[in-house]
Amino acid sequence: MSAGLHSVRKAALMLRTLATFSPRGISLAEACDATGIPKATAHRILAALVAERLVDRPSGTRLYRLGPEMFAFGTSVSSLFDFRELASSSLTRISNETGEIALLGIRSGYDALCLDRHEGANTPKDVLIKLMDRWPLGIGVFSLALLAYLPNDEIQEILTYNERRLQPYAHFSAEHLSQTLGKIRAEGYVFLTFPALLHSEPKAGIAVPIFDSKRNPIASLCIIAAERRMRGEARHRCLAVLTREAETIARKVGRDKDKEETAESWRQAVDEKTPRLNPDC
């Protein structure tokens, strides 16, 4: 790998790390711990990103967070990737047809973000995943459906990164999660059961990925229900509904957007036919 490419990958790793911790921000020491990048190198990378306004360091703090230029990048593609709007009707159909809670997940750095949540008639009161919750990729059905279908080198990077965050929990080791991901890819979906919380009953979750036209996982759809309501044929019905709606959303993603030509108003201002000021006036 060339030195230039190596530097770009380290900068990308730093940006993903900041996206994971945003909006709180992280200190230089936390950035080094999370990425494994030496302190001097991390400081140089962050300083360069600050200079380009990709990273911000609020005055009076030692924290770094994503900068205003990242917002500008985001707005330029927001019309292409507004998953919440694209998926809203699908989540409504899922919750209405199954009676269970339906969740939409997207990737955010090394986390999965619960972007939307539609409750059904039978939604348990103690579902842990809340709207806009961030869970490390590898924890929870909605995050596993995203992680399992990423490129292998990217999966390994995420597992290595999150293993440092999840050290006290041996069952979330990179080795254990790698085996789980292999099973998910073989079956084509995620299904997990969860032990009962206090004064509650066991839960089960089922999730599928949403792919773009290049078969990249861009989001996930998930149902969580009481475990007794996810047995046998009921599970298959939920899977069929999720699969159908994932395909429906996939067809919407980018549809006709790349064919549309948005009129650029600034061109009218410099067009040759536009009246010009007389420099002699």
C-alpha positions as CSV (number, residue, x, y, z in Angstrom):
1,M,0.0,0.0,0.0
2,S,1.4,3.4,-1.0
3,A,2.1,6.0,1.7
4,G,-0.6,8.3,0.3
5,L,-3.3,5.6,0.3
6,H,-2.2,4.6,3.8
7,S,-2.7,8.2,5.0
8,V,-6.1,8.4,3.4
9,R,-7.2,5.2,5.1
10,K,-6.1,6.5,8.5
11,A,-7.9,9.8,7.9
12,A,-11.1,7.9,6.9
13,L,-10.7,5.7,10.1
14,M,-10.5,8.9,12.1
15,L,-13.6,10.4,10.5
16,R,-15.6,7.2,11.1
17,T,-14.5,7.2,14.7
18,L,-15.7,10.8,15.1
19,A,-19.0,9.9,13.5
20,T,-19.4,7.1,16.0
21,F,-18.9,9.4,19.0
22,S,-20.5,12.5,17.6
23,P,-21.9,15.0,18.7
24,R,-20.1,14.7,22.1
25,G,-16.7,14.6,20.4
26,I,-13.6,12.8,21.6
27,S,-10.3,13.7,23.0
28,L,-7.0,12.9,21.3
29,A,-6.3,10.1,23.8
30,E,-9.8,8.6,23.1
31,A,-9.1,8.8,19.4
32,C,-5.8,7.0,19.8
33,D,-7.4,4.3,21.9
34,A,-10.3,3.8,19.5
35,T,-8.2,3.7,16.3
36,G,-4.9,2.3,17.4
37,I,-3.2,5.2,15.7
38,P,-0.1,6.6,17.5
39,K,-0.6,9.9,19.3
40,A,1.7,12.0,17.1
41,T,0.2,10.6,13.9
42,A,-3.3,11.0,15.2
43,H,-2.6,14.6,16.1
44,R,-1.3,15.4,12.6
45,I,-4.3,13.8,11.0
46,L,-6.8,15.7,13.2
47,A,-4.9,19.0,12.7
48,A,-5.1,18.5,8.9
49,L,-8.8,17.7,9.1
50,V,-9.4,20.7,11.2
51,A,-7.6,22.9,8.7
52,E,-10.0,21.5,6.0
53,R,-13.0,22.1,8.2
54,L,-13.9,18.4,8.1
55,V,-13.3,18.3,11.8
56,D,-14.1,20.9,14.4
57,R,-12.4,21.6,17.8
58,P,-14.7,23.9,19.8
59,S,-12.8,26.6,21.6
60,G,-12.1,26.0,25.3
61,T,-12.2,22.2,24.9
62,R,-9.8,19.4,24.0
63,L,-12.5,17.5,22.1
64,Y,-12.7,16.9,18.3
65,R,-16.0,16.3,16.4
66,L,-17.2,16.3,12.8
67,G,-16.9,19.8,11.3
68,P,-19.2,22.0,9.2
69,E,-17.8,20.8,5.9
70,M,-19.1,17.3,6.6
71,F,-22.6,18.8,6.9
72,A,-22.1,20.3,3.4
73,F,-21.1,16.9,2.1
74,G,-24.2,15.4,3.7
75,T,-26.7,17.9,2.3
76,S,-25.4,17.3,-1.3
77,V,-26.6,13.6,-1.1
78,S,-29.5,14.0,1.3
79,S,-32.0,13.8,-1.6
80,L,-30.5,10.6,-2.8
81,F,-30.3,8.8,0.6
82,D,-33.3,10.0,2.7
83,F,-34.0,6.5,3.9
84,R,-36.5,7.7,6.6
85,E,-38.8,9.2,3.9
86,L,-38.2,6.3,1.5
87,A,-39.0,3.7,4.1
88,S,-41.8,5.3,6.1
89,S,-44.7,3.7,4.2
90,S,-42.9,0.3,4.3
91,L,-42.5,0.5,8.1
92,T,-46.2,1.4,8.4
93,R,-47.2,-1.7,6.4
94,I,-44.9,-3.9,8.4
95,S,-46.3,-2.8,11.7
96,N,-49.9,-3.0,10.5
97,E,-49.6,-6.4,8.9
98,T,-47.6,-8.1,11.7
99,G,-48.9,-6.1,14.7
100,E,-45.2,-5.8,15.8
101,I,-42.7,-2.9,16.1
102,A,-40.8,-2.2,12.9
103,L,-37.4,-0.5,12.9
104,L,-35.2,1.1,10.2
105,G,-31.4,1.0,10.8
106,I,-28.6,2.6,8.9
107,R,-24.8,2.6,9.4
108,S,-23.2,5.5,11.2
109,G,-19.4,5.1,11.6
110,Y,-18.9,1.9,13.5
111,D,-22.4,2.0,14.8
112,A,-25.9,1.2,13.6
113,L,-28.4,4.1,14.0
114,C,-32.1,3.5,14.6
115,L,-33.4,6.0,12.1
116,D,-37.1,5.2,12.4
117,R,-39.5,3.2,14.5
118,H,-43.2,2.3,13.9
119,E,-45.1,0.6,16.7
120,G,-47.7,-2.1,16.1
121,A,-50.7,-3.2,18.2
122,N,-48.6,-5.8,20.1
123,T,-45.4,-3.8,20.6
124,P,-43.8,-4.8,24.0
125,K,-43.5,-1.9,26.4
126,D,-39.8,-2.6,27.1
127,V,-38.2,-2.8,23.7
128,L,-34.7,-1.5,24.3
129,I,-34.0,0.1,20.9
130,K,-35.3,3.7,20.9
131,L,-35.5,6.2,18.0
132,M,-32.0,7.6,17.1
133,D,-30.3,5.0,19.4
134,R,-26.7,4.1,18.3
135,W,-25.6,0.5,18.9
136,P,-22.2,-0.8,17.9
137,L,-22.3,-2.8,14.7
138,G,-22.5,-6.4,15.8
139,I,-25.0,-5.8,18.7
140,G,-28.7,-6.3,18.0
141,V,-30.5,-7.7,15.0
142,F,-30.8,-4.4,13.1
143,S,-27.0,-3.9,13.2
144,L,-26.1,-7.5,12.3
145,A,-28.2,-7.3,9.1
146,L,-26.0,-4.4,8.0
147,L,-22.7,-5.7,9.1
148,A,-23.0,-9.2,7.7
149,Y,-23.1,-8.0,4.0
150,L,-20.3,-5.5,4.0
151,P,-17.0,-6.4,2.2
152,N,-14.8,-8.8,4.2
153,D,-12.0,-6.3,4.8
154,E,-14.5,-3.7,6.1
155,I,-16.1,-6.2,8.4
156,Q,-12.7,-7.1,9.8
157,E,-11.9,-3.4,10.4
158,I,-15.3,-2.9,12.2
159,L,-14.9,-6.1,14.3
160,T,-11.4,-5.1,15.4
161,Y,-12.5,-1.6,16.2
162,N,-15.6,-2.6,18.2
163,E,-13.8,-5.5,20.0
164,R,-11.8,-2.8,21.8
165,R,-15.1,-1.1,22.9
166,L,-16.7,-4.4,23.9
167,Q,-13.7,-6.0,25.7
168,P,-15.7,-7.0,28.9
169,Y,-18.2,-9.0,26.8
170,A,-16.5,-12.1,25.5
171,H,-19.5,-13.2,23.4
172,F,-19.1,-10.1,21.3
173,S,-15.5,-10.9,20.4
174,A,-14.4,-10.6,16.7
175,E,-14.1,-14.4,16.5
176,H,-17.6,-15.0,17.9
177,L,-19.2,-12.4,15.7
178,S,-17.4,-13.7,12.6
179,Q,-19.1,-17.1,13.1
180,T,-22.5,-15.4,13.6
181,L,-22.0,-13.3,10.4
182,G,-21.3,-16.5,8.4
183,K,-24.5,-18.0,9.6
184,I,-26.5,-14.9,8.7
185,R,-25.1,-14.8,5.2
186,A,-25.9,-18.5,4.7
187,E,-29.5,-18.0,5.9
188,G,-30.1,-14.6,4.3
189,Y,-31.5,-12.9,7.4
190,V,-30.9,-12.4,11.1
191,F,-32.9,-14.0,13.9
192,L,-32.0,-13.7,17.6
193,T,-33.8,-14.3,20.9
194,F,-33.3,-12.2,24.0
195,P,-33.7,-13.2,27.7
196,A,-36.5,-11.7,29.7
197,L,-36.0,-8.5,31.5
198,L,-37.3,-8.0,35.0
199,H,-41.2,-8.3,35.0
200,S,-41.1,-9.0,31.3
201,E,-41.0,-11.9,28.8
202,P,-38.4,-13.1,26.3
203,K,-38.1,-11.2,23.0
204,A,-37.1,-12.2,19.5
205,G,-35.9,-10.1,16.6
206,I,-35.7,-10.7,12.9
207,A,-34.0,-8.4,10.4
208,V,-33.0,-8.2,6.7
209,P,-30.7,-5.9,4.8
210,I,-31.7,-3.4,2.2
211,F,-29.3,-3.4,-0.8
212,D,-28.6,-0.7,-3.4
213,S,-28.2,-1.6,-7.1
214,K,-24.6,-2.8,-6.5
215,R,-25.6,-5.1,-3.7
216,N,-24.1,-2.9,-1.0
217,P,-26.1,-3.0,2.3
218,I,-27.4,0.6,2.9
219,A,-30.0,0.0,5.6
220,S,-31.9,-2.7,7.5
221,L,-35.5,-3.5,8.4
222,C,-36.2,-5.2,11.7
223,I,-39.1,-6.6,13.7
224,I,-39.0,-7.1,17.4
225,A,-41.7,-9.0,19.2
226,A,-42.4,-11.2,22.2
227,E,-40.6,-14.5,21.6
228,R,-43.8,-16.5,21.8
229,R,-45.2,-14.5,18.8
230,M,-42.2,-15.3,16.6
231,R,-42.4,-19.0,16.6
232,G,-42.9,-21.4,13.6
233,E,-45.1,-20.0,10.8
234,A,-45.3,-16.5,12.5
235,R,-41.5,-16.1,12.0
236,H,-41.8,-17.0,8.3
237,R,-44.6,-14.5,7.8
238,C,-42.6,-11.7,9.4
239,L,-39.6,-12.6,7.2
240,A,-41.7,-12.6,4.1
241,V,-43.1,-9.1,5.0
242,L,-39.6,-7.7,5.7
243,T,-38.1,-9.2,2.6
244,R,-40.9,-7.7,0.4
245,E,-40.6,-4.3,1.9
246,A,-36.8,-4.3,1.7
247,E,-37.1,-5.0,-2.0
248,T,-39.7,-2.2,-2.3
249,I,-37.4,0.3,-0.6
250,A,-34.4,-0.9,-2.7
251,R,-36.3,-0.1,-5.9
252,K,-37.0,3.4,-4.6
253,V,-33.4,4.2,-3.7
254,G,-31.9,6.5,-6.3
255,R,-34.8,5.9,-8.7
256,D,-34.6,8.4,-11.5
257,K,-32.4,10.6,-9.3
258,D,-29.4,10.0,-11.4
259,K,-31.4,10.8,-14.5
260,E,-32.7,14.1,-13.3
261,E,-31.0,17.2,-14.3
262,T,-31.6,19.9,-11.7
263,A,-31.5,23.4,-13.2
264,E,-28.6,25.3,-11.8
265,S,-29.8,28.8,-11.3
266,W,-26.3,30.4,-11.1
267,R,-25.9,29.5,-14.8
268,Q,-28.7,31.9,-15.7
269,A,-26.8,34.7,-13.9
270,V,-23.7,34.3,-16.1
271,D,-25.5,33.3,-19.3
272,E,-24.4,35.4,-22.3
273,K,-28.0,36.5,-22.7
274,T,-28.2,38.0,-19.2
275,P,-28.1,41.8,-19.3
276,R,-24.7,43.1,-18.0
277,L,-23.9,46.3,-16.1
278,N,-22.4,49.0,-18.3
279,P,-18.9,49.5,-16.9
280,D,-19.0,53.2,-18.1
281,C,-22.0,54.0,-15.9
